[in-house]
Amino acid sequence: MTLPGLSATPLYLDCDTGVDDSLALAYLLASPEADLVGVGSVSGNIDARQGAVNTLDLLALAGRPDVPVAVGAHDPLAGSYDGGAPSVHGRNGVGDVALPPSGREVAGESAVELLLRLSHEHSGALRVVAVGPLTNLALALRADPTLPARVRDLTIMGGAALHPGNVTPVAEANIAKDPEAAAEVLAADWDVTLVPLDVTMADVLEESDRKALLEAGTALAPWLGEVLDLYFGFHVDTLGRRCSALHDPLAAAIATGGVTPTLAPRVPVVVDATAGPGRGQTVCDLRGRYAGYPDVPGARTRVVLATDAPLTPHLMERLLTL
């Protein structure tokens, strides 16, 4: 979807298609700035194969059967898939809503193979957005360490910088599900934008927004409204009412320029991959906060701490077109 005079950026999405991943996918499909050239699935909210099926079904509803979807890693680099988050995203990853089946098959290549192929086809231009555990990206780096030289930039939804985690006191779910992979990805030589809980918990969708999706009368938006129902219920304990945080869509909006970071210092970030209580923590060197958060020379990761505008109105404007 490209408007006249605009050049869409080729973009690869790596995701564990649960509820907020679905919103991120829909946002990218509705964004003229993005040319979604491929999607890879990874186990996280749901297992990688079911995540790929969810993605195919959502793409079909959006009228985009052209986007290849490849199945990625089932297990993290260390240990085994933990069964996902059925209380958050439902047993099928999309709020236990039975989406119309797409009838499409997944790609004949793995998510790693798809990413590497796209990095050659769109060398220097490909943007990567990762909104699940980073297993596929770590495996791609192991398969081809030159990958970062062909990627324009990488945007990750994950971690917590100054705020608490959401699965442990210090760890956010995407990073916690594969800390070893996250450590390798953040240590690689590419430009990374980390979109942590510090900003993804700042904006929410309300029941009025969900109602607008349900009543949209378009092909995909009403299904998104249905998918959000269970997710809204999960957030009652965290946010005190039926609503939902906007983790993955914010990363997608930042990657495409729909939302602009206003405070995002480039600092060293390491991931705790030990077996202790800090496992999964993103340790961001923010000691410069007292001097206005200057960039640290040589650092390749910018950590988003504030943005220029609320995401919700912008997100809804785009979702209601699908």
C-alpha positions as CSV (number, residue, x, y, z in Angstrom):
1,M,0.0,0.0,0.0
2,T,2.0,3.0,-1.3
3,L,0.6,6.5,-1.9
4,P,1.7,8.4,-4.9
5,G,5.0,10.2,-4.4
6,L,6.0,8.0,-1.5
7,S,8.6,5.3,-1.5
8,A,7.7,2.5,0.9
9,T,10.5,0.9,2.9
10,P,10.9,-2.9,2.6
11,L,10.2,-4.3,6.0
12,Y,10.5,-7.8,7.6
13,L,8.4,-8.6,10.7
14,D,9.5,-11.3,13.2
15,C,6.7,-12.1,15.6
16,D,5.0,-14.5,17.9
17,T,1.5,-13.7,16.6
18,G,-0.6,-13.1,19.6
19,V,-3.0,-10.2,20.2
20,D,-0.7,-7.2,20.2
21,D,1.3,-8.7,17.4
22,S,-1.9,-8.8,15.4
23,L,-2.3,-5.1,15.9
24,A,1.3,-4.5,14.9
25,L,0.8,-6.6,11.7
26,A,-2.4,-4.7,10.9
27,Y,-0.7,-1.3,11.5
28,L,2.1,-2.2,9.1
29,L,-0.4,-3.3,6.4
30,A,-2.2,0.0,6.7
31,S,1.0,2.1,6.6
32,P,2.0,3.6,3.3
33,E,5.6,4.0,4.6
34,A,6.1,0.2,4.9
35,D,6.3,-2.5,2.2
36,L,5.9,-5.7,4.2
37,V,8.0,-8.2,2.3
38,G,8.0,-11.1,4.7
39,V,7.0,-12.3,8.1
40,G,8.7,-14.9,10.3
41,S,7.1,-16.6,13.3
42,V,8.8,-17.6,16.5
43,S,7.5,-19.3,19.6
44,G,6.5,-16.9,22.4
45,N,2.9,-16.0,23.0
46,I,2.1,-19.1,21.0
47,D,4.2,-21.8,19.3
48,A,5.8,-20.8,16.0
49,R,3.7,-22.9,13.7
50,Q,0.4,-21.6,15.2
51,G,1.8,-18.1,15.1
52,A,2.4,-18.5,11.3
53,V,-1.2,-19.8,10.8
54,N,-2.5,-16.8,12.7
55,T,-0.4,-14.5,10.5
56,L,-1.7,-16.1,7.3
57,D,-5.3,-15.8,8.5
58,L,-4.9,-12.1,9.3
59,L,-3.1,-11.4,6.0
60,A,-6.0,-13.1,4.2
61,L,-8.6,-10.9,6.0
62,A,-6.6,-7.9,5.0
63,G,-6.4,-9.0,1.4
64,R,-2.6,-9.5,1.4
65,P,-2.0,-13.1,0.3
66,D,1.2,-11.9,-1.4
67,V,3.2,-11.6,1.8
68,P,5.3,-14.8,2.5
69,V,5.1,-16.2,6.0
70,A,7.8,-18.6,7.3
71,V,7.9,-20.7,10.4
72,G,10.8,-20.0,12.7
73,A,12.3,-21.4,15.9
74,H,10.1,-23.5,18.1
75,D,12.4,-23.6,21.1
76,P,14.7,-20.9,22.5
77,L,18.5,-21.2,22.2
78,A,18.6,-22.8,25.7
79,G,15.8,-25.0,27.0
80,S,12.4,-25.6,25.5
81,Y,9.3,-23.7,24.6
82,D,7.3,-22.9,27.7
83,G,3.8,-23.3,26.3
84,G,3.1,-19.6,25.6
85,A,0.7,-17.3,27.4
86,P,-2.8,-18.7,27.1
87,S,-4.2,-16.6,29.9
88,V,-3.1,-13.5,28.0
89,H,-3.4,-14.3,24.4
90,G,-5.7,-17.4,24.4
91,R,-4.9,-21.0,23.6
92,N,-4.6,-20.2,19.9
93,G,-2.8,-16.9,20.4
94,V,-5.6,-14.7,19.0
95,G,-7.9,-14.5,22.0
96,D,-9.4,-17.9,21.3
97,V,-11.2,-16.3,18.3
98,A,-11.6,-18.7,15.4
99,L,-10.3,-16.6,12.5
100,P,-11.5,-17.6,8.9
101,P,-8.8,-20.0,7.7
102,S,-6.7,-18.5,4.9
103,G,-6.2,-21.7,3.0
104,R,-2.6,-20.7,2.4
105,E,0.5,-22.7,3.3
106,V,3.6,-21.4,5.0
107,A,6.6,-20.7,2.9
108,G,8.9,-23.6,2.0
109,E,11.8,-21.9,3.7
110,S,12.4,-21.2,7.4
111,A,12.2,-17.8,9.0
112,V,16.0,-17.6,9.1
113,E,16.2,-18.4,5.4
114,L,13.5,-15.9,4.6
115,L,15.3,-13.1,6.5
116,L,18.6,-13.8,5.0
117,R,17.2,-14.0,1.5
118,L,15.3,-10.7,2.0
119,S,18.5,-9.1,3.3
120,H,20.2,-9.8,0.0
121,E,17.3,-8.8,-2.1
122,H,16.9,-5.5,-0.2
123,S,20.5,-5.0,0.9
124,G,21.0,-1.7,2.8
125,A,17.3,-0.9,2.7
126,L,15.6,-3.7,4.7
127,R,14.2,-2.7,8.0
128,V,13.6,-5.4,10.6
129,V,11.0,-5.2,13.3
130,A,11.1,-7.9,16.0
131,V,8.1,-8.1,18.4
132,G,8.7,-11.6,19.9
133,P,11.6,-13.5,21.4
134,L,14.7,-12.9,19.4
135,T,15.6,-16.6,18.6
136,N,15.2,-16.3,14.8
137,L,17.5,-13.2,14.7
138,A,20.1,-14.9,16.8
139,L,20.0,-18.0,14.6
140,A,20.3,-15.8,11.5
141,L,23.4,-14.1,12.9
142,R,24.9,-17.5,13.6
143,A,24.2,-18.6,10.1
144,D,25.5,-15.4,8.5
145,P,27.4,-12.9,10.7
146,T,27.4,-10.4,7.8
147,L,23.6,-9.9,8.1
148,P,23.8,-6.6,10.0
149,A,25.7,-5.0,7.1
150,R,22.7,-5.5,4.9
151,V,20.0,-4.4,7.4
152,R,19.2,-0.7,7.5
153,D,18.1,-0.9,11.1
154,L,16.4,-3.2,13.7
155,T,13.5,-2.2,16.0
156,I,12.8,-4.5,18.9
157,M,9.8,-4.4,21.2
158,G,11.4,-5.7,24.4
159,G,13.0,-5.1,27.7
160,A,12.5,-2.6,30.5
161,A,15.0,0.2,31.1
162,L,13.9,2.2,34.2
163,H,10.5,0.5,34.7
164,P,9.8,-2.9,36.2
165,G,9.4,-6.0,34.1
166,N,6.1,-7.8,33.4
167,V,7.1,-11.5,33.9
168,T,9.7,-10.9,36.7
169,P,10.5,-7.8,38.7
170,V,13.1,-6.9,36.1
171,A,12.4,-8.9,32.9
172,E,10.0,-8.3,30.0
173,A,8.4,-11.3,28.3
174,N,10.0,-11.2,24.9
175,I,13.5,-10.9,26.3
176,A,12.8,-13.3,29.2
177,K,11.7,-16.1,26.8
178,D,15.1,-16.3,25.2
179,P,17.8,-14.2,27.0
180,E,20.6,-15.9,25.3
181,A,19.2,-14.9,21.9
182,A,18.6,-11.3,23.0
183,A,22.1,-11.1,24.3
184,E,23.5,-12.1,21.0
185,V,21.3,-9.8,19.0
186,L,22.0,-6.7,21.1
187,A,25.7,-7.4,20.9
188,A,25.7,-7.6,17.1
189,D,27.0,-4.7,14.9
190,W,23.8,-3.0,13.8
191,D,21.7,0.0,14.6
192,V,19.0,-1.1,17.1
193,T,16.0,0.8,18.5
194,L,14.8,-0.8,21.7
195,V,11.2,-0.1,22.5
196,P,10.8,-1.2,26.2
197,L,7.9,-1.3,28.7
198,D,8.9,2.2,29.7
199,V,6.9,3.5,26.7
200,T,4.7,0.6,25.6
201,M,2.7,0.8,28.9
202,A,2.1,4.6,28.4
203,D,-0.8,4.3,26.0
204,V,-3.8,2.0,25.9
205,L,-6.8,1.0,23.8
206,E,-10.0,1.6,25.7
207,E,-13.4,-0.2,25.3
208,S,-14.6,2.7,23.1
209,D,-11.7,1.9,20.7
210,R,-12.6,-1.8,20.7
211,K,-16.2,-1.0,20.0
212,A,-15.1,1.2,17.1
213,L,-13.2,-1.7,15.6
214,L,-16.1,-4.1,16.1
215,E,-18.4,-1.7,14.3
216,A,-16.0,-0.7,11.5
217,G,-17.7,-2.6,8.7
218,T,-14.4,-3.4,7.1
219,A,-12.7,-6.7,6.4
220,L,-10.2,-7.0,9.2
221,A,-10.9,-4.4,11.9
222,P,-14.0,-6.2,13.4
223,W,-11.9,-9.3,13.8
224,L,-9.3,-7.3,15.7
225,G,-12.0,-6.1,18.0
226,E,-13.0,-9.7,18.7
227,V,-9.4,-10.8,19.3
228,L,-8.9,-8.0,21.8
229,D,-11.7,-9.2,24.2
230,L,-9.6,-11.7,26.2
231,Y,-6.6,-9.4,26.2
232,F,-8.7,-6.6,27.6
233,G,-9.8,-8.9,30.5
234,F,-6.2,-9.8,31.2
235,H,-5.2,-6.2,31.8
236,V,-7.8,-5.6,34.5
237,D,-5.4,-6.7,37.2
238,T,-2.5,-4.7,35.8
239,L,-4.3,-1.4,34.7
240,G,-7.4,-1.6,36.8
241,R,-9.9,-1.7,33.9
242,R,-10.7,-3.5,30.7
243,C,-8.2,-2.0,28.2
244,S,-4.9,-3.1,26.6
245,A,-1.4,-1.9,26.5
246,L,0.1,-1.3,23.0
247,H,3.5,-3.0,23.1
248,D,4.0,-4.3,19.6
249,P,2.1,-1.6,17.7
250,L,4.3,1.1,19.2
251,A,7.4,-0.7,18.0
252,A,5.9,-0.9,14.5
253,A,4.9,2.8,14.6
254,I,8.4,3.9,15.7
255,A,10.0,1.8,13.0
256,T,7.9,3.4,10.2
257,G,8.1,6.9,11.6
258,G,4.4,7.2,12.6
259,V,5.6,7.9,16.1
260,T,8.9,9.7,16.8
261,P,11.1,9.1,19.9
262,T,11.8,12.4,21.7
263,L,14.1,10.8,24.3
264,A,16.1,7.8,23.1
265,P,19.7,7.9,24.1
266,R,22.2,5.6,22.4
267,V,23.7,3.6,25.3
268,P,25.3,0.2,25.9
269,V,22.6,-2.5,26.6
270,V,23.4,-6.0,27.8
271,V,21.1,-8.8,28.7
272,D,21.4,-10.9,31.8
273,A,21.4,-14.5,30.6
274,T,22.4,-16.0,33.9
275,A,20.2,-18.3,36.0
276,G,19.8,-15.8,38.8
277,P,16.9,-13.4,39.7
278,G,18.1,-10.9,37.1
279,R,17.7,-13.4,34.2
280,G,16.1,-11.6,31.2
281,Q,16.9,-8.1,32.4
282,T,18.0,-5.5,29.8
283,V,20.7,-3.7,31.6
284,C,20.7,-0.2,30.0
285,D,23.6,2.2,30.9
286,L,21.5,5.2,31.7
287,R,23.8,6.8,34.2
288,G,23.8,9.9,31.9
289,R,20.2,10.7,33.0
290,Y,21.5,13.4,35.3
291,A,23.3,15.1,32.4
292,G,20.4,15.0,30.0
293,Y,20.8,11.5,28.7
294,P,23.8,12.0,26.3
295,D,24.6,9.3,23.8
296,V,27.5,7.1,24.8
297,P,30.2,7.1,22.1
298,G,30.2,3.8,20.1
299,A,26.9,2.6,21.4
300,R,24.6,1.1,18.7
301,T,21.3,0.8,20.7
302,R,19.0,3.7,21.3
303,V,16.6,3.1,24.2
304,V,13.2,4.8,23.7
305,L,12.1,6.5,26.9
306,A,9.6,9.1,25.5
307,T,7.7,9.8,22.3
308,D,6.3,12.8,20.6
309,A,2.6,11.8,20.6
310,P,0.2,9.2,22.0
311,L,0.0,6.2,19.8
312,T,-3.7,5.4,20.3
313,P,-5.4,7.9,17.9
314,H,-2.8,7.3,15.2
315,L,-3.1,3.5,15.6
316,M,-6.9,3.6,15.4
317,E,-6.9,5.8,12.4
318,R,-5.0,3.2,10.5
319,L,-6.6,0.1,11.9
320,L,-10.1,1.4,10.9
321,T,-9.1,1.4,7.3
322,L,-8.6,-2.4,7.1
